[in-house]
Amino acid sequence: MTLCPIALAAGCKKCPMFSFCPAKGVIGDYKKDSDQKDSQGKQNQ
């Protein structure tokens, strides 16, 4: 669930604090590349 107002408006990767944000995976919309590939692979099956 995305709770961060910046992540809701623009996305984590566009946030100026992205590189050092400790909560981007918890309250933001950021997912590691491997997580995105896994979820896409499950959807295609």
N, C-alpha and C positions, 0 to 999 in steps of 0.2 A: 504494500500500500504506500503510495507516494504522499508524504506529508509536507515536504519542503516546498515553500511557495515558489522558489526559483525553478525547481524541478517541474512543478506543475505548469508554470508559465512558459519556460523555454527549454527545459531538459537539463540534466546534470552536466552534460558535456559542454554546454554553452555558458555555464556558470563561471565567473571569474575565480572562484575558490575551489574549482574542481580538483586541481592537483593535490591539495592538502586537506580536503574535506574528510573528516573521520566518519561521517554518517551517510555518505553518498549511497552506500549499499543498504543502509537500514531505513532511512526516511526519504531517500531520493529514488530516482528511477534507474540508477546505474546498475548494470549487470556485466559481469566479466564476459569476455568473448566466448569462452568455453560454455558458459551458462546459456548464452543466446543460441549457440550452435546446437546444444542439447535440446532446447525447447523447440527449435525449428525442425530438428530431426524427428522429434516425437510427433509434431503436427503433421509432417509429411507421410508418416507411416499409416 
